[in-house]
Amino acid sequence: MNKDELKKVIIDLLSKEGPKTSTEIRDILIEKGYEFDMIKFREALAELVREGKVKKEASYERKRFLFYVTAD
């Protein structure tokens, strides 16, 4: 799976399931049978944040960053 496809899948997942940590996103995609390189996964998630399509916010209760789709 290339990075652009991975970005679309991540946005779709976050749109349907709400805020998730990067580990949760990765685990759900693996469970659904997607095959991807972890470096490409991290790059895709970082690019989505830089592009403003996904927001990264600290969750102090969970002690992790949560990622969610921004409103258009």
Sine and cosine of phi, psi and omega as CSV:
sin_phi,cos_phi,sin_psi,cos_psi,sin_omega,cos_omega
0.00,0.00,0.78,-0.63,0.00,-1.00
-0.99,0.13,0.14,-0.99,-0.12,-0.99
-0.90,0.43,-0.63,0.78,0.00,-1.00
-0.90,0.43,-0.67,0.75,0.06,-1.00
-0.89,0.45,-0.67,0.74,0.00,-1.00
-0.88,0.47,-0.65,0.76,0.02,-1.00
-0.89,0.46,-0.67,0.75,0.03,-1.00
-0.89,0.45,-0.67,0.74,-0.01,-1.00
-0.91,0.41,-0.65,0.76,0.01,-1.00
-0.90,0.44,-0.72,0.70,0.01,-1.00
-0.88,0.47,-0.69,0.73,0.01,-1.00
-0.88,0.48,-0.71,0.70,0.00,-1.00
-0.88,0.48,-0.76,0.66,-0.02,-1.00
-0.92,0.40,-0.54,0.84,0.04,-1.00
-0.91,0.42,-0.64,0.77,-0.06,-1.00
-0.99,0.12,-0.61,0.79,-0.17,-0.99
-0.95,-0.31,-0.09,1.00,0.03,-1.00
0.99,0.13,-0.14,-0.99,-0.08,-1.00
-0.85,0.53,0.68,-0.73,0.01,-1.00
-0.60,-0.80,0.42,-0.91,0.15,-0.99
-0.98,0.19,0.26,-0.97,0.02,-1.00
-0.89,0.46,-0.59,0.81,0.02,-1.00
-0.91,0.42,-0.67,0.74,0.03,-1.00
-0.90,0.44,-0.68,0.74,0.03,-1.00
-0.86,0.51,-0.76,0.65,-0.01,-1.00
-0.84,0.54,-0.75,0.67,-0.05,-1.00
-0.90,0.44,-0.64,0.77,0.02,-1.00
-0.91,0.42,-0.68,0.73,0.01,-1.00
-0.90,0.44,-0.64,0.77,0.03,-1.00
-0.90,0.43,-0.69,0.73,0.03,-1.00
-0.87,0.50,-0.58,0.82,-0.01,-1.00
-0.98,0.18,-0.04,1.00,0.10,-1.00
1.00,-0.06,0.15,0.99,0.04,-1.00
-0.97,0.26,0.65,-0.76,0.06,-1.00
-0.92,-0.39,0.79,-0.61,-0.04,-1.00
-0.40,-0.92,0.35,-0.94,0.06,-1.00
-1.00,0.10,0.70,-0.72,-0.04,-1.00
-0.89,0.46,-0.56,0.83,0.03,-1.00
-0.91,0.41,-0.69,0.73,0.04,-1.00
-0.89,0.45,-0.61,0.79,0.04,-1.00
-0.87,0.49,-0.75,0.66,0.00,-1.00
-0.90,0.43,-0.65,0.76,0.03,-1.00
-0.90,0.44,-0.68,0.74,-0.01,-1.00
-0.89,0.45,-0.70,0.71,0.00,-1.00
-0.90,0.43,-0.68,0.74,0.03,-1.00
-0.90,0.43,-0.64,0.77,0.02,-1.00
-0.91,0.42,-0.64,0.76,0.03,-1.00
-0.88,0.47,-0.62,0.79,0.04,-1.00
-0.92,0.39,-0.73,0.69,0.01,-1.00
-0.88,0.48,-0.60,0.80,0.00,-1.00
-0.97,0.26,-0.20,0.98,0.00,-1.00
0.99,0.11,0.15,0.99,0.00,-1.00
-0.99,0.13,-0.46,0.89,0.03,-1.00
-0.79,-0.62,0.66,-0.76,0.03,-1.00
-0.97,-0.26,0.60,-0.80,0.01,-1.00
-0.91,-0.41,0.83,-0.55,-0.07,-1.00
-0.67,-0.74,0.64,-0.77,0.01,-1.00
-0.95,0.31,0.70,-0.72,0.13,-0.99
-0.92,-0.38,0.96,-0.28,-0.06,-1.00
-0.95,0.32,-0.48,0.88,0.05,-1.00
-0.92,0.39,-0.66,0.75,-0.05,-1.00
-1.00,-0.05,-0.18,0.98,-0.02,-1.00
0.84,0.55,0.66,0.75,0.00,-1.00
-0.55,-0.83,0.24,-0.97,0.16,-0.99
-1.00,0.02,0.67,-0.75,0.09,-1.00
-0.96,-0.29,0.62,-0.79,0.02,-1.00
-0.91,-0.41,0.68,-0.73,0.06,-1.00
-0.51,-0.86,0.39,-0.92,-0.03,-1.00
-0.96,0.27,0.70,-0.71,0.04,-1.00
-0.99,0.14,0.46,-0.89,0.05,-1.00
-0.96,0.29,0.68,-0.73,-0.01,-1.00
-0.98,0.20,0.00,0.00,0.00,0.00
